[in-house]
Amino acid sequence: MAYWLFKSEPSSWSWEMQKKKGDKGQEWDGVRNYQARNNMREMKIGDLGFFYHSVKETSVVGIVEICATVHPDSTTDDPRWECVDIRAVRDVPKPVSLEDIKANPKLKDMVLVNNSRLSVQPVSAAEWQEVCRMGGLDRAP
């Protein structure tokens, strides 16, 4: 299993909106960055990701699961752009802020700390465990 982080501005697509999609999930569309698209090409059904509110809140607020592998992005006719579908798994009991992530030496190499603009990024297993611990998840999914 691999781990990921999906960034979204809550004014465009929030965690609450994601949860309302239920088990069907939602296409993670609109990504127009090659590195982020390439990350989605690596995703497998059942991989997990953090749902991260960017801009004002800058916090990990939820956990999602990949429920459909890479396919054409329905928001464009340009064949270069692809996406995956994700579904909400659970809330993070205590949202983990970017400030707290940056302050944790165990997370100093996390992509979020070093390339905070990338909208879809990998998360190592150790980083996954640490952020889950910080977020009040006794047992990381």
VOBAKE-650418 format. One record per residue (C-alpha): chain; x, y, z; residue in one letter; residue number from 1. Coordinates in nm, 3 decimals. Layout:
N
 mol       x       y       z type seq
   A       X       Y       Z    a NUM
...
END
This chain:
141
 mol       x       y       z type seq
   A   0.000   0.000   0.000    m   1
   A   0.113   0.353  -0.076    a   2
   A   0.017   0.677   0.097    y   3
   A  -0.060   1.016  -0.054    w   4
   A  -0.172   1.369   0.027    l   5
   A  -0.444   1.554  -0.167    f   6
   A  -0.461   1.931  -0.129    k   7
   A  -0.779   2.130  -0.181    s   8
   A  -0.895   2.480  -0.107    e   9
   A  -1.199   2.434   0.117    p  10
   A  -1.382   2.712  -0.068    s  11
   A  -1.358   2.500  -0.387    s  12
   A  -1.382   2.145  -0.249    w  13
   A  -1.394   2.086   0.125    s  14
   A  -1.366   1.777   0.341    w  15
   A  -1.738   1.807   0.420    e  16
   A  -1.817   1.805   0.047    m  17
   A  -1.594   1.501   0.000    q  18
   A  -1.771   1.312   0.280    k  19
   A  -2.111   1.381   0.125    k  20
   A  -2.004   1.186  -0.185    k  21
   A  -2.014   0.868   0.025    g  22
   A  -1.875   0.536  -0.098    d  23
   A  -1.907   0.641  -0.461    k  24
   A  -1.634   0.897  -0.405    g  25
   A  -1.535   1.184  -0.627    q  26
   A  -1.308   1.235  -0.923    e  27
   A  -0.996   1.430  -0.817    w  28
   A  -1.019   1.648  -1.126    d  29
   A  -0.871   1.974  -1.239    g  30
   A  -0.508   1.886  -1.164    v  31
   A  -0.287   2.061  -1.420    r  32
   A   0.059   1.977  -1.292    n  33
   A   0.258   1.694  -1.451    y  34
   A   0.421   1.580  -1.128    q  35
   A   0.084   1.562  -0.949    a  36
   A  -0.068   1.379  -1.248    r  37
   A   0.223   1.134  -1.252    n  38
   A   0.169   1.069  -0.881    n  39
   A  -0.194   0.978  -0.955    m  40
   A  -0.074   0.737  -1.226    r  41
   A   0.109   0.545  -0.951    e  42
   A  -0.199   0.503  -0.729    m  43
   A  -0.371   0.170  -0.672    k  44
   A  -0.719   0.084  -0.544    i  45
   A  -0.707   0.084  -0.164    g  46
   A  -0.413   0.325  -0.130    d  47
   A  -0.482   0.584   0.139    l  48
   A  -0.431   0.958   0.144    g  49
   A  -0.458   1.259   0.365    f  50
   A  -0.717   1.520   0.269    f  51
   A  -0.547   1.853   0.326    y  52
   A  -0.719   2.192   0.341    h  53
   A  -0.488   2.446   0.180    s  54
   A  -0.472   2.826   0.173    v  55
   A  -0.631   2.948   0.500    k  56
   A  -0.670   2.635   0.715    e  57
   A  -0.352   2.451   0.604    t  58
   A  -0.433   2.129   0.791    s  59
   A  -0.474   1.757   0.737    v  60
   A  -0.844   1.708   0.814    v  61
   A  -0.937   1.366   0.680    g  62
   A  -0.834   1.033   0.533    i  63
   A  -0.938   0.917   0.187    v  64
   A  -0.904   0.595  -0.011    e  65
   A  -0.839   0.553  -0.382    i  66
   A  -1.158   0.397  -0.524    c  67
   A  -1.085   0.427  -0.900    a  68
   A  -0.747   0.420  -1.068    t  69
   A  -0.625   0.679  -1.315    v  70
   A  -0.863   0.770  -1.599    h  71
   A  -0.921   1.072  -1.824    p  72
   A  -1.014   1.389  -1.635    d  73
   A  -1.376   1.466  -1.725    s  74
   A  -1.320   1.842  -1.692    t  75
   A  -1.106   1.864  -2.007    t  76
   A  -1.079   1.722  -2.358    d  77
   A  -0.699   1.737  -2.334    d  78
   A  -0.577   1.375  -2.315    p  79
   A  -0.269   1.472  -2.112    r  80
   A  -0.476   1.519  -1.796    w  81
   A  -0.587   1.223  -1.591    e  82
   A  -0.714   1.170  -1.239    c  83
   A  -0.822   0.914  -0.981    v  84
   A  -1.137   0.890  -0.772    d  85
   A  -1.121   0.911  -0.394    i  86
   A  -1.370   0.846  -0.117    r  87
   A  -1.374   0.968   0.242    a  88
   A  -1.270   0.710   0.501    v  89
   A  -1.268   0.906   0.824    r  90
   A  -1.211   1.239   0.993    d  91
   A  -0.880   1.317   1.155    v  92
   A  -0.996   1.375   1.517    p  93
   A  -0.747   1.658   1.573    k  94
   A  -0.660   1.837   1.245    p  95
   A  -0.283   1.850   1.196    v  96
   A  -0.166   2.196   1.093    s  97
   A   0.115   2.270   0.851    l  98
   A   0.282   2.460   1.136    e  99
   A   0.282   2.145   1.353    d 100
   A   0.406   1.932   1.064    i 101
   A   0.694   2.173   0.998    k 102
   A   0.780   2.178   1.370    a 103
   A   0.810   1.799   1.389    n 104
   A   1.167   1.683   1.311    p 105
   A   1.035   1.341   1.209    k 106
   A   0.857   1.512   0.918    l 107
   A   1.145   1.733   0.797    k 108
   A   1.173   1.542   0.467    d 109
   A   0.799   1.533   0.395    m 110
   A   0.709   1.667   0.050    v 111
   A   0.451   1.897   0.211    l 112
   A   0.729   2.067   0.406    v 113
   A   0.963   2.102   0.108    n 114
   A   0.724   2.150  -0.184    n 115
   A   0.404   2.281  -0.033    s 116
   A   0.261   2.386  -0.372    r 117
   A   0.234   2.032  -0.515    l 118
   A  -0.136   1.939  -0.505    s 119
   A  -0.100   1.557  -0.508    v 120
   A   0.206   1.418  -0.335    q 121
   A   0.348   1.098  -0.191    p 122
   A   0.372   1.036   0.184    v 123
   A   0.614   0.778   0.328    s 124
   A   0.485   0.506   0.562    a 125
   A   0.675   0.663   0.854    a 126
   A   0.529   1.007   0.777    e 127
   A   0.182   0.854   0.751    w 128
   A   0.216   0.696   1.096    q 129
   A   0.346   1.017   1.252    e 130
   A   0.077   1.246   1.108    v 131
   A  -0.190   0.996   1.210    c 132
   A  -0.046   0.992   1.564    r 133
   A  -0.042   1.373   1.573    m 134
   A  -0.403   1.375   1.454    g 135
   A  -0.523   1.160   1.741    g 136
   A  -0.556   0.833   1.554    l 137
   A  -0.437   0.567   1.796    d 138
   A  -0.425   0.313   1.516    r 139
   A  -0.341   0.450   1.175    a 140
   A  -0.565   0.309   0.903    p 141
END
